[in-house]
Amino acid sequence: MQVIRTVTLAGGRMVRLVHGDLTEEAVDAIVNAANAQLQHGGGIAGAIVRRGGHIIQEESDRWVRAHGPAGPTHPALTACGRLPCRAVIHAVGPVWGEGDEDRKLAAAVTSALALATAEGFRGVSLPAISTGIFGFPKARGAQVIVQAILDFVANTPASSLTEIRVTIIDEPTLDFFRDEFGRRWPPGETR
C-alpha cells in the first residue's frame, strides 16, 4: 500500500488516496463495487470473494433473499471472511448509459459511508465504484466520488468515520484520482 495523498478535512477527518489492493486494507470496512444481485464473479467483487472466502458470497445471497436487490441507496453489509478488515459493504453504482449516472454514483458512495457510520466504523476504504466493467468514465467518476465524500463529511459532522480511503490498484484509474485530488487540493496547499 502506498498513500499518494492525505487531505485533512473539518473535524480532523482524513481522506486518503491509496495505491494498492483493496483486499489488503486493514480498515473497519472495505466497500465492494457490487451488482444489484450481489453476485461476485469478476472485477473487485470477484477478488474480494477469492481472497476473503466463499462466506462473503453466501452472506450476500442470504442478504438478497432477505432484503431484495441492493441498489445505490440500499447497500448491503456482510462479514469479511479472511480479509484483514472487519466487514464488507456492498455498494451498487450505476452502469454507464442507464441514465442519471452521476446522481446514482454519488448515492452509492454516500449510502456506503452512511452504513459505515451506522455501524460505528472509524475507517473505510472504497474503490473507484462503477469505473471498471460498469463503464463509468474514469475522470468523471473521480470527480463524482470525491465530491460525494466531501459532501458526506460536510453534511454528517457526527459520523464515526475518521478516515476515508480511496484505494485503487491500477495506474490508469489512479492517475484520474491523483488529478482530481490535485485539482481540489493543489500540492503544497495545507488543509
trRosetta pair geometry for C-beta under 8 A, 3 or more apart (Angstrom, degrees):
i j d omega theta_ij theta_ji phi_ij phi_ji
1 18 5.7 -16 -165 -173 97 118
1 19 7.4 149 -158 78 47 53
1 20 3.7 -17 -109 -69 64 165
1 21 7.7 -99 -76 34 80 66
1 24 6.5 -155 -52 103 106 119
1 25 7.4 108 -96 -93 139 67
1 167 7.7 -46 -130 -132 104 115
2 18 6.8 148 76 -161 44 65
2 19 4.5 -13 62 58 100 101
2 20 6.3 154 19 -50 62 100
3 6 6.0 12 169 -49 128 100
3 16 5.5 -55 -140 -167 104 121
3 17 7.4 108 -165 76 59 53
3 18 5.5 -37 -102 -102 55 79
4 16 7.9 129 46 176 67 74
4 17 4.4 -54 63 101 110 101
4 18 6.6 -175 5 -98 87 21
4 19 5.6 86 -47 -21 111 97
4 174 7.2 155 -51 -173 159 110
4 178 6.0 -89 159 -100 146 98
4 181 7.5 134 110 47 111 160
5 16 6.9 174 89 -150 54 51
5 17 4.5 32 44 33 92 111
5 178 7.2 144 -16 -128 123 67
5 181 4.7 149 60 156 162 153
5 182 7.9 -146 -77 -59 154 66
5 185 7.3 141 179 78 136 127
6 14 5.7 -20 -165 -163 98 113
6 15 7.5 152 -156 78 48 46
6 16 5.0 -12 -103 -103 74 86
6 17 8.0 -137 -65 25 40 67
7 14 7.0 144 75 -155 45 59
7 15 4.8 -15 61 60 99 95
7 16 7.7 -175 22 -78 66 41
7 181 7.0 -156 -34 -152 128 103
7 184 7.9 -9 -101 105 163 114
7 185 5.3 -166 -106 -33 126 169
7 191 5.6 15 -164 59 84 140
8 12 6.3 -29 -166 -146 108 42
8 13 7.2 144 -158 76 58 38
8 14 5.5 -31 -99 -96 67 73
8 191 5.6 174 64 100 69 87
9 12 7.9 -10 71 72 54 7
9 13 4.8 -27 61 71 100 93
9 14 7.4 176 14 -89 80 21
9 15 6.3 52 -22 -10 116 105
9 150 7.3 -174 -113 -125 146 72
9 153 5.2 27 115 152 156 154
9 191 6.8 -11 -88 144 44 124
10 13 6.9 7 73 25 51 101
10 153 6.8 142 50 148 93 108
10 154 7.2 81 33 -101 135 62
10 157 7.4 -55 117 -115 120 96
11 153 7.7 -160 42 -175 119 97
11 157 6.2 163 -56 -151 147 81
12 162 7.0 -15 110 -150 93 95
13 153 5.5 -163 82 -138 153 122
13 159 7.8 38 -95 77 143 116
13 161 6.6 50 -135 113 121 83
13 162 5.7 -140 -116 -150 68 42
13 163 7.2 -170 -163 -72 68 33
13 164 7.1 27 169 1 109 98
14 162 6.8 31 21 149 86 68
14 163 4.8 -6 66 -112 101 76
14 164 7.3 -177 95 31 55 61
15 146 7.9 96 167 -142 148 81
15 149 5.9 105 -120 143 132 139
15 150 7.8 -34 -54 -73 160 71
15 153 7.6 -86 -54 -46 116 150
15 163 8.0 164 -85 -157 28 51
15 164 5.1 -16 -111 71 73 97
15 165 7.8 163 -162 -88 47 31
15 166 7.4 24 -180 -8 90 99
16 163 6.7 2 1 -167 113 97
16 164 7.4 170 24 87 69 47
16 165 4.7 -20 68 -112 101 78
16 166 7.2 -168 92 27 52 66
17 165 7.8 154 -92 -160 15 65
17 166 5.4 -19 -112 65 62 102
17 168 7.5 -13 -169 12 84 111
17 174 7.7 120 170 -153 110 82
17 177 5.5 167 -137 137 125 117
17 178 6.6 150 146 -86 156 59
17 181 5.3 -86 -28 -49 145 153
18 25 7.8 110 95 -98 158 111
18 125 7.2 -38 39 -139 140 119
18 165 5.2 7 -3 -172 127 112
18 166 6.8 166 24 79 76 47
18 167 4.4 -22 75 -105 112 75
18 168 7.2 152 82 22 58 64
19 167 7.9 157 -100 -154 7 62
19 168 6.2 -37 -111 74 55 80
19 169 7.5 103 -170 -121 60 26
19 171 7.9 28 -139 -94 123 61
19 174 5.4 36 -103 -127 97 148
20 24 6.3 -93 157 64 114 120
20 25 7.5 129 102 -68 121 83
20 167 5.7 -53 66 -160 84 105
20 168 7.9 81 36 64 44 39
20 169 6.6 -38 125 -98 19 67
21 24 4.4 69 81 5 101 110
21 25 7.8 -151 100 -29 58 76
21 47 7.8 -128 -163 161 100 140
21 167 7.6 -6 99 158 14 122
21 169 5.5 48 -94 -99 54 116
22 25 5.7 -31 -163 -7 45 119
22 30 5.4 120 170 -160 97 134
22 44 6.2 20 45 -149 146 114
22 47 7.6 100 60 99 101 128
22 48 7.4 -42 102 -79 112 96
22 125 6.2 179 -141 124 82 118
22 126 8.0 4 -128 -166 126 15
22 127 5.3 -48 -69 -66 149 103
22 167 4.7 142 -91 97 74 126
22 169 6.9 -84 -12 -41 81 106
23 30 7.3 -166 -96 81 37 179
23 47 5.6 -125 -38 139 136 101
23 48 5.8 -168 -93 -102 104 55
23 51 4.2 78 -180 60 144 161
23 52 7.0 -132 -145 -41 106 90
23 83 5.9 -109 -162 -121 73 106
24 84 6.6 29 -164 23 40 129
25 30 5.3 126 64 -85 126 113
25 84 6.9 -171 89 74 33 105
25 85 5.9 22 96 -62 84 111
25 125 4.2 -93 -173 34 166 159
25 165 6.7 -179 -138 82 136 146
25 167 5.8 -120 -66 -44 132 167
26 84 4.1 -55 -94 136 80 123
26 85 6.5 -168 -134 -76 28 56
27 30 6.6 116 58 -65 108 69
27 85 5.4 -7 65 -115 61 102
27 121 7.9 62 152 -179 91 117
27 123 3.8 -122 -152 120 99 108
27 124 5.9 157 141 -98 137 16
27 125 4.9 143 20 -14 149 101
27 163 7.2 -131 -129 94 120 114
27 165 6.6 -154 -60 21 153 128
28 85 6.5 39 122 -166 15 91
28 86 5.0 -31 -160 31 55 121
28 87 6.8 -3 153 30 71 94
28 116 7.0 116 94 -155 121 101
28 119 7.6 165 151 107 128 120
28 121 3.6 172 109 -148 149 102
28 122 5.8 124 -27 41 136 64
28 123 5.0 136 4 59 90 70
28 124 6.3 -46 63 -71 95 65
29 77 7.9 -53 -130 -133 138 96
29 80 8.0 -151 -124 -71 59 123
29 85 5.7 103 -117 170 20 130
29 86 6.3 -58 -67 63 64 84
29 87 4.5 -27 -104 73 97 89
29 88 6.7 158 -159 -100 84 18
29 89 5.1 55 163 -15 132 103
29 116 5.3 -148 49 -112 139 102
29 119 7.2 83 -40 72 141 149
29 121 5.2 -45 1 -122 110 163
29 123 7.8 167 31 97 61 58
29 124 5.0 -11 69 -116 90 87
29 125 7.7 -171 99 29 50 65
30 48 7.3 -166 97 -117 132 121
30 80 7.5 100 26 -121 100 117
30 83 6.9 -94 15 163 131 149
30 85 4.9 -158 -15 -23 92 165
30 88 5.8 -21 67 -116 83 72
30 89 7.3 -162 95 29 36 77
30 124 7.3 152 -101 -164 25 64
30 125 5.0 -26 -115 69 75 94
30 126 7.3 152 -169 -85 58 42
30 167 7.8 -53 -135 40 104 137
31 75 8.0 -49 -140 -150 96 146
31 88 7.8 132 -113 -167 19 63
31 89 4.8 -32 -108 75 69 101
31 90 7.8 151 -163 -96 59 17
31 91 5.2 4 -173 2 109 121
31 112 4.7 40 -120 -172 130 147
31 124 6.5 53 -34 173 100 107
31 125 6.9 -150 13 96 81 45
31 126 3.7 1 43 -109 131 87
31 127 6.7 -143 86 13 90 71
31 129 7.2 -50 129 -66 122 116
32 40 7.2 -38 -179 -111 145 119
32 44 6.2 177 -149 120 68 107
32 45 5.4 83 -178 -100 115 74
32 48 5.3 -57 -105 -14 118 167
32 88 5.4 32 -22 179 116 110
32 89 6.9 -178 18 85 76 45
32 90 4.7 -23 65 -109 113 66
32 91 6.8 160 72 24 53 68
32 127 7.8 24 -136 14 27 119
33 43 6.7 -70 81 131 113 131
33 44 5.0 77 35 52 101 134
33 45 6.5 -108 75 -44 63 91
33 91 6.7 -34 -107 73 43 87
33 93 6.2 -30 -147 13 92 115
33 127 5.3 -79 -28 70 114 123
33 128 7.7 -12 -66 81 146 43
33 129 4.5 177 -108 -121 102 65
33 130 6.7 -152 -154 -35 120 43
33 132 6.8 118 103 24 155 119
33 134 7.5 -127 167 -4 119 128
34 38 5.5 -3 -175 -109 134 62
34 40 6.9 -50 -122 -86 91 86
34 45 5.5 106 -104 -95 64 128
34 60 7.8 -162 -139 -139 141 133
34 70 6.2 25 100 75 130 146
34 76 7.3 -46 62 37 167 110
34 90 3.9 24 -17 -172 154 97
34 91 6.3 136 25 60 94 33
34 92 5.4 -61 83 -78 84 72
35 38 6.9 -155 71 -58 67 21
35 39 6.0 -28 62 45 121 80
35 45 7.4 -60 0 -32 81 168
35 92 6.5 60 -160 -123 18 103
36 69 3.9 18 164 -176 102 118
36 70 5.5 -163 -145 62 49 65
36 71 6.0 22 -119 -80 101 66
36 92 5.3 63 -80 -132 61 155
37 64 6.0 44 -159 -125 54 155
37 69 5.9 -44 -76 -117 53 95
37 70 7.9 -136 -36 24 10 85
38 57 7.9 159 140 -138 93 56
38 60 3.7 -156 149 179 129 114
38 61 7.1 -152 94 -64 115 41
38 63 6.4 45 10 71 171 116
38 64 5.3 -155 31 -49 118 119
38 70 5.9 85 -52 1 99 124
38 76 6.0 -16 -85 32 138 157
38 90 5.6 35 -114 161 104 163
39 45 7.9 74 104 139 41 146
39 57 7.9 41 -138 -141 45 101
39 60 7.8 172 -73 124 30 134
40 45 3.7 -137 -138 158 81 101
40 46 5.7 166 156 -76 74 43
40 48 6.4 -83 -165 65 139 102
40 49 4.5 134 111 -29 132 131
40 56 6.8 -16 26 116 164 110
40 57 5.5 -128 39 -92 114 92
40 60 6.6 118 -19 24 113 169
41 45 7.0 25 34 98 38 113
41 46 5.3 -13 134 -82 26 108
42 45 6.9 41 69 61 36 95
42 46 4.5 1 -112 -23 14 137
42 133 6.6 69 104 -38 121 159
43 46 5.9 112 48 15 41 99
43 47 7.2 -81 127 -2 35 98
43 132 5.1 125 -135 118 129 151
43 133 5.3 -113 -61 -3 134 120
44 47 5.6 -58 -150 38 34 112
44 48 6.3 39 153 -25 68 104
44 127 5.2 -114 -102 -10 162 170
44 132 7.0 165 -13 1 98 159
45 48 5.7 -52 -151 30 30 113
45 49 6.8 22 155 -11 63 104
45 90 7.9 56 -115 -131 107 102
46 49 6.0 -59 -151 40 33 105
46 50 6.1 33 154 -20 68 108
47 50 5.6 -53 -142 38 31 112
47 51 6.1 17 163 -7 66 111
48 51 6.3 -65 -144 45 23 99
48 52 5.5 -3 168 4 64 123
48 56 6.2 -129 132 142 98 167
48 83 7.1 -12 -156 -71 77 140
48 88 6.3 104 -179 -127 138 145
49 52 6.1 -63 -120 53 23 95
49 53 7.2 -84 -169 81 55 18
49 54 6.6 48 -173 -101 99 42
49 56 5.1 -142 -105 71 73 122
49 57 5.2 45 -128 -43 132 103
51 81 8.0 140 108 91 58 124
51 82 6.8 -129 149 81 62 102
51 83 6.2 74 115 -86 104 85
52 55 7.3 -101 136 57 93 90
52 56 4.9 58 99 -32 128 135
52 80 5.6 -110 -142 171 130 57
52 81 3.4 113 163 61 83 123
52 82 5.4 178 -145 46 41 68
52 83 4.2 -24 -98 -33 103 100
52 88 7.2 -21 -102 -47 175 138
53 56 6.4 124 76 -5 61 91
53 81 3.5 -173 42 -162 104 137
53 82 5.2 100 -24 -2 112 99
54 57 5.3 -50 -162 38 62 111
54 58 6.0 64 140 -23 80 102
54 81 7.7 125 39 -106 30 143
55 58 5.4 -54 -144 39 36 115
55 59 6.1 34 157 -17 69 105
55 79 5.9 -40 132 80 118 124
55 81 4.6 156 53 -88 111 98
56 59 6.1 -54 -146 39 27 106
56 60 6.3 31 151 -22 61 109
56 78 5.6 112 -145 116 65 139
56 79 6.8 -127 -91 79 64 73
56 80 7.1 18 -87 -141 109 24
56 81 5.2 -72 -38 -20 96 123
56 88 6.0 31 -137 28 117 153
57 60 5.4 -54 -146 36 32 115
57 61 6.4 36 154 -22 65 102
58 61 5.8 -52 -151 32 30 112
58 62 6.6 29 151 -15 63 105
59 62 5.6 -53 -149 38 36 112
59 63 6.2 42 150 -26 67 104
59 78 3.8 132 108 -144 130 114
59 79 5.6 153 -39 22 164 88
60 63 5.5 -50 -147 32 32 115
60 64 6.6 30 155 -17 64 103
60 76 6.5 97 -128 119 74 152
60 78 5.6 -52 -62 -57 70 152
60 90 6.5 88 -117 -47 110 161
61 64 6.0 -55 -150 36 30 108
61 65 6.5 31 152 -18 64 106
62 65 5.7 -56 -149 37 33 112
62 66 6.2 22 156 -12 67 111
63 66 6.0 -65 -149 43 28 105
63 67 5.8 -24 171 24 68 116
63 70 7.6 22 126 -58 120 107
63 76 4.6 87 152 -151 153 129
63 77 7.7 166 -113 54 143 46
63 78 6.4 -98 -34 -72 139 100
63 90 7.9 139 89 36 159 137
64 67 6.7 -75 -121 58 22 79
64 68 6.7 -26 -164 158 59 9
64 69 6.4 23 -140 -92 99 41
64 70 7.2 -76 -93 -23 86 83
64 76 7.6 -39 -59 -88 68 151
67 70 7.6 47 102 -76 121 66
67 74 7.4 -179 153 172 122 117
67 76 7.1 168 62 -102 145 98
69 74 7.8 87 108 92 60 132
69 92 8.0 38 159 -54 91 168
70 74 5.5 -163 -154 105 53 87
70 75 6.0 40 -161 -131 118 30
70 76 4.8 -84 -87 -23 130 103
70 90 5.8 -85 -107 109 176 108
70 91 7.8 -147 156 -135 130 19
70 92 4.8 151 115 -24 98 126
71 74 4.3 45 45 39 85 104
71 92 5.3 -75 -136 67 21 135
72 91 7.7 41 -131 -176 45 82
72 92 5.8 -96 -61 87 48 83
72 93 6.7 71 -102 -114 92 34
72 94 6.8 2 -71 -51 128 80
72 104 4.4 -123 -81 -162 159 75
72 105 7.5 -79 -130 -63 123 18
72 107 4.0 63 149 94 112 115
72 108 4.4 -77 -139 -61 75 79
72 111 6.5 141 154 7 51 141
73 107 5.1 -50 -68 172 80 122
73 108 8.0 -88 -55 -77 40 46
73 111 5.1 178 -138 -78 39 141
74 92 7.7 -6 68 30 74 119
74 111 7.0 -51 -22 -172 18 152
75 89 5.4 26 154 178 135 93
75 90 5.9 167 -168 78 81 53
75 91 4.7 -27 -109 -93 121 63
75 92 7.1 -175 -100 5 67 76
75 108 7.3 108 -71 -154 107 65
75 111 5.0 154 -13 126 108 109
75 112 5.1 113 -68 -86 166 66
75 115 5.2 -107 73 -17 122 152
76 89 7.3 158 81 -160 45 49
76 90 4.2 -5 58 51 96 112
77 87 5.8 -3 -167 174 96 129
77 88 7.3 153 -154 81 48 50
77 89 5.7 -20 -99 -103 73 67
77 90 7.5 -154 -70 14 25 80
77 115 6.1 -166 -61 170 114 129
77 119 6.9 153 -128 -67 154 138
78 87 7.0 155 80 -165 37 79
78 88 5.1 -17 63 62 87 99
78 90 6.8 37 3 -22 106 113
79 87 6.6 -75 -124 -119 27 65
79 88 7.3 16 97 17 23 93
80 83 4.1 -97 169 55 105 110
80 84 7.9 -86 144 52 141 19
80 85 5.0 -161 -123 78 157 84
80 86 6.2 153 -4 133 139 13
80 87 5.6 -126 -42 -101 103 15
80 88 5.3 136 -97 -31 73 89
83 88 7.1 85 39 -61 156 106
85 88 7.1 108 85 -70 132 65
85 125 7.6 -130 -90 32 135 108
86 121 7.5 -172 60 -112 127 107
87 119 6.9 -90 41 176 161 165
87 121 7.5 -111 42 -80 120 133
89 112 4.9 122 130 -149 136 90
89 115 5.4 145 -132 90 128 131
89 116 6.2 -70 -46 -61 153 88
89 124 7.3 -4 16 -145 136 121
91 108 4.5 107 170 179 109 94
91 109 7.1 69 -175 -78 157 34
91 111 6.6 147 -125 80 100 100
91 112 4.2 -40 -73 -65 131 123
91 126 7.4 5 22 -136 145 119
91 129 5.9 -48 100 -115 120 144
92 108 6.0 -133 76 -116 40 117
93 104 6.6 115 -163 128 55 94
93 105 5.0 35 -149 -112 106 72
93 108 4.3 -104 -84 19 68 171
93 129 4.0 141 -37 152 141 105
93 130 3.3 -108 119 -49 137 110
93 134 6.1 150 92 85 102 170
93 136 6.8 -59 142 -25 129 146
94 98 5.5 -145 -169 51 101 120
94 100 7.3 -167 -100 91 155 67
94 101 4.4 -154 90 -130 150 73
94 104 3.9 86 -48 93 117 138
94 105 5.8 -80 18 -52 100 78
94 108 7.6 -146 -17 -25 68 132
94 130 5.7 31 57 -124 57 143
94 134 6.8 136 105 168 42 132
94 136 6.7 98 78 -75 86 117
95 98 5.0 83 67 -25 85 122
95 130 7.4 -149 -85 -142 29 98
95 134 4.7 -121 -110 -155 57 88
95 135 6.5 45 -170 38 66 105
96 101 6.1 30 -116 -112 54 153
96 130 7.2 127 -46 170 81 104
96 134 6.2 125 -9 143 79 71
96 135 3.6 -108 29 102 124 100
96 136 4.9 176 -65 -79 104 46
96 137 7.1 105 -113 -22 142 66
97 101 7.8 48 0 -60 25 130
97 135 7.0 0 -5 95 103 139
98 101 6.7 115 54 -77 80 88
98 104 7.8 -9 82 13 116 166
100 103 4.9 -41 175 44 92 115
100 104 5.7 97 115 -26 87 102
101 104 5.7 -63 -144 41 31 110
101 105 6.1 29 161 -20 69 107
101 130 7.5 159 -168 168 103 153
101 136 6.3 171 176 -114 130 102
102 105 6.0 -57 -147 36 27 108
102 106 6.4 25 156 -15 64 108
102 140 7.4 -89 -92 167 96 111
102 144 5.3 -150 -146 -106 77 133
103 106 5.8 -57 -148 39 30 110
103 107 6.2 32 153 -21 65 108
104 107 5.6 -54 -146 37 31 113
104 108 6.4 36 153 -24 64 102
105 108 5.6 -49 -149 30 33 113
105 109 6.7 29 154 -14 64 103
105 129 6.4 158 -149 98 88 109
105 130 5.4 -95 -106 24 108 152
105 136 6.4 100 -83 -130 140 158
105 141 6.6 -127 -160 -129 157 74
105 144 4.8 53 99 130 129 143
105 145 6.9 -74 156 -67 112 72
105 148 7.3 -134 123 -38 76 147
106 109 5.9 -57 -152 38 33 108
106 110 6.0 29 154 -16 68 112
106 144 5.5 -109 -62 -178 83 97
106 147 7.0 -43 -110 91 112 99
106 148 4.2 -176 -141 -89 71 116
106 151 7.5 22 -165 42 115 145
107 110 5.7 -56 -139 43 31 111
107 111 5.8 31 162 -20 67 110
108 111 6.0 -55 -141 38 23 109
108 112 6.4 25 157 -19 60 108
108 129 5.6 -159 114 145 136 156
108 130 7.4 128 47 -31 159 118
109 112 5.9 -59 -151 35 28 110
109 113 6.4 21 155 -13 64 108
109 126 6.9 114 -127 145 84 169
109 129 6.6 -166 -68 30 84 143
109 144 7.7 166 -3 134 140 84
109 145 5.6 158 -81 -136 149 66
109 148 3.8 94 80 116 137 145
109 149 6.5 -81 164 -56 132 68
109 152 7.3 -126 128 -32 94 135
110 113 5.9 -60 -149 40 30 107
110 114 6.1 31 153 -21 66 109
110 148 5.4 -113 -48 -172 84 106
110 151 7.1 -40 -91 90 114 111
110 152 5.3 -178 -121 -79 74 110
111 114 5.5 -52 -143 37 32 114
111 115 6.4 34 156 -20 64 103
112 115 5.8 -53 -149 35 30 110
112 116 6.5 33 151 -19 63 104
112 124 7.4 156 142 171 99 146
112 126 6.4 100 116 -97 151 133
113 116 5.5 -50 -148 35 35 115
113 117 6.4 38 151 -20 64 104
113 124 6.7 -180 -111 68 67 158
113 148 8.0 170 1 141 134 96
113 149 7.2 146 -66 -118 151 63
113 152 4.7 37 93 -172 155 161
113 156 7.6 168 130 40 115 158
113 159 7.3 -13 160 -140 99 147
113 161 6.5 -47 -161 -26 92 161
113 164 6.9 -5 -113 -112 117 130
114 117 5.5 -52 -149 36 33 114
114 118 6.3 37 150 -22 65 103
114 152 7.4 -129 -52 -139 76 117
114 156 7.4 -155 -98 -92 76 156
115 118 5.4 -48 -145 34 35 114
115 119 6.5 29 155 -14 64 106
116 119 5.9 -62 -152 41 30 108
116 121 4.3 -72 -174 54 84 129
116 124 4.5 -35 -127 -69 161 143
116 160 7.7 -138 133 68 78 101
116 161 6.0 55 115 -73 120 116
117 120 7.6 44 -179 -71 34 24
117 121 7.1 -82 -70 46 25 81
117 156 6.5 -82 -93 169 165 143
117 159 4.4 -77 -112 -139 126 87
117 160 5.4 151 -139 26 63 87
117 161 5.9 -68 -81 -19 84 100
120 160 4.9 128 -153 -69 45 176
121 124 5.8 78 124 -60 136 97
121 160 6.2 128 65 97 36 120
121 161 6.5 19 98 -86 81 78
122 160 5.8 -86 -83 148 58 91
122 161 6.3 140 -158 -124 30 36
122 162 5.0 -7 -172 20 89 100
122 163 6.8 41 142 25 76 88
123 161 7.2 120 -85 -145 23 74
123 162 6.8 -41 -69 61 71 79
123 163 4.3 -2 -114 67 89 108
123 164 7.9 -169 -150 -75 53 33
123 165 7.2 27 -175 -7 93 108
124 161 6.1 -43 7 -123 110 120
124 163 7.5 168 29 96 53 67
124 164 5.8 -7 66 -119 91 67
124 165 7.0 -166 98 30 45 77
125 164 7.8 152 -92 -170 38 44
125 165 3.9 -22 -109 73 85 111
125 166 7.5 173 -158 -85 67 13
125 167 4.7 23 180 -8 117 124
126 129 6.6 -32 170 -35 112 105
126 145 7.6 -161 108 -163 126 121
126 164 7.5 -11 10 -174 105 88
126 165 7.2 155 20 86 58 60
126 166 6.0 -30 72 -111 80 60
126 167 7.2 149 68 25 26 81
127 166 7.6 96 -135 -163 16 66
127 167 6.3 -53 -88 74 61 74
127 168 6.8 113 -147 -93 69 59
128 131 4.2 -43 138 37 110 131
128 132 7.1 120 87 -35 97 84
128 138 6.9 12 172 -136 146 82
128 141 5.7 76 -178 131 97 132
128 142 7.1 -29 -130 -78 112 70
128 145 6.7 -110 -133 -29 60 164
128 166 7.3 65 -69 -175 68 105
128 168 5.7 43 -26 -103 111 105
128 173 5.1 -136 8 -179 162 131
128 176 7.9 78 -126 73 146 121
128 177 6.9 -123 -86 -54 116 124
129 136 7.9 25 113 33 59 149
129 141 7.4 -166 72 -165 58 116
129 145 6.6 146 35 -98 93 120
130 134 4.3 -76 -148 84 62 139
130 135 7.7 -49 171 55 76 45
130 136 3.8 48 130 -5 104 137
130 141 6.1 -167 82 -120 96 124
131 134 7.3 -2 -18 62 13 94
131 136 4.8 -72 -86 73 55 95
131 137 7.4 -34 -128 105 89 16
131 138 4.8 86 -164 -102 127 66
131 141 4.0 -146 -75 58 115 174
131 142 7.8 45 -81 -43 154 68
131 173 6.1 124 116 -128 135 119
132 173 8.0 -27 -74 -78 78 147
136 140 6.7 -122 167 84 87 104
136 141 4.5 101 122 -75 116 116
137 140 4.3 60 80 22 106 112
137 141 6.3 -177 86 -16 48 90
138 141 5.4 -55 -141 37 28 115
138 142 6.4 33 159 -23 64 101
138 172 7.1 -68 -131 136 176 91
138 173 5.5 -132 -141 -119 128 71
138 176 4.4 -178 140 -21 104 167
139 142 5.8 -50 -153 29 30 112
139 143 6.8 30 150 -17 61 104
139 176 4.9 -131 -88 -143 55 118
139 179 7.4 -30 -126 78 91 136
139 180 7.7 161 -156 -60 61 106
140 143 5.7 -53 -154 34 36 113
140 144 6.3 29 153 -15 69 107
141 144 5.8 -57 -143 40 31 107
141 145 5.9 27 161 -17 68 111
141 176 7.4 54 64 126 91 144
142 145 6.1 -57 -140 39 25 108
142 146 6.2 19 164 -13 63 111
142 176 4.4 -163 -32 137 144 99
142 177 4.7 -157 -128 -86 118 59
142 179 7.2 74 117 66 161 90
142 180 4.0 -164 144 -28 117 148
143 146 6.3 -62 -145 40 22 103
143 147 6.1 17 160 -14 62 113
143 180 5.8 -152 -75 -123 55 126
144 147 5.9 -60 -145 41 26 109
144 148 6.2 29 156 -22 64 108
145 148 5.8 -55 -147 34 28 112
145 149 6.6 30 153 -19 62 103
145 166 6.7 105 137 -117 130 133
145 177 7.9 -39 74 -108 129 104
146 149 5.7 -52 -153 33 34 112
146 150 6.4 32 152 -17 66 106
146 166 7.6 -45 -83 -46 77 157
146 177 7.4 150 -55 -142 116 81
146 180 5.2 -180 -10 144 151 129
146 181 7.1 -163 -114 -74 145 63
146 184 6.5 -153 149 -21 142 155
147 150 5.6 -55 -148 39 34 111
147 151 6.1 35 154 -20 68 106
148 151 5.7 -52 -143 38 30 111
148 152 6.3 34 155 -22 63 105
149 152 5.8 -55 -150 34 29 112
149 153 6.5 27 154 -17 64 106
149 164 5.6 169 -150 123 120 152
149 166 7.6 -89 -51 -54 154 113
150 153 5.9 -55 -148 37 31 109
150 154 6.2 26 156 -15 66 110
151 154 5.8 -59 -145 41 30 109
151 155 5.8 9 163 -4 67 118
152 155 6.2 -70 -138 49 23 97
152 156 5.5 -18 175 17 66 122
152 159 7.4 52 154 -56 93 158
153 156 6.7 -72 -121 53 16 86
153 159 7.4 -94 -118 33 51 142
153 161 8.0 -101 -98 88 81 118
153 164 7.5 -119 -65 3 112 142
154 157 7.9 -13 -176 -61 25 81
156 159 4.2 58 132 -43 112 111
161 164 5.9 40 166 -59 131 92
166 177 6.0 -159 121 -156 137 147
168 173 5.0 -148 -161 104 127 107
168 174 4.3 169 102 -81 132 78
168 177 5.9 173 -22 18 151 146
169 173 8.0 37 56 55 54 124
169 174 8.0 -136 74 -49 15 112
170 173 5.0 71 76 19 96 104
170 174 6.6 -166 93 -12 45 94
171 174 5.3 -59 -139 40 31 117
171 175 6.3 40 161 -30 67 100
172 175 5.8 -49 -155 23 29 114
172 176 7.4 28 151 -15 59 98
173 176 5.9 -52 -161 30 41 110
173 177 6.8 30 148 -10 69 105
174 177 5.8 -62 -153 43 36 107
174 178 6.0 41 150 -25 71 106
175 178 5.4 -49 -141 35 32 115
175 179 6.4 35 155 -20 63 103
176 179 5.7 -52 -151 35 30 113
176 180 6.5 30 151 -19 63 106
177 180 5.4 -50 -144 36 36 112
177 181 6.3 38 155 -18 67 102
178 181 5.9 -53 -148 38 29 109
178 182 6.2 29 152 -17 63 111
179 182 5.6 -59 -147 41 29 113
179 183 6.2 33 154 -24 66 105
180 183 5.6 -49 -145 31 31 113
180 184 6.5 19 159 -8 63 108
181 184 6.1 -65 -147 45 29 103
181 185 5.9 -36 175 45 68 101
182 185 7.1 -78 -121 70 20 60
182 186 6.4 47 -175 -115 64 44
182 187 6.4 -15 -130 -33 91 85
183 186 7.8 9 -139 -71 13 69
185 189 5.5 -147 -171 73 68 121
185 191 6.2 -66 -127 -22 123 135
186 189 4.7 87 64 -16 78 122
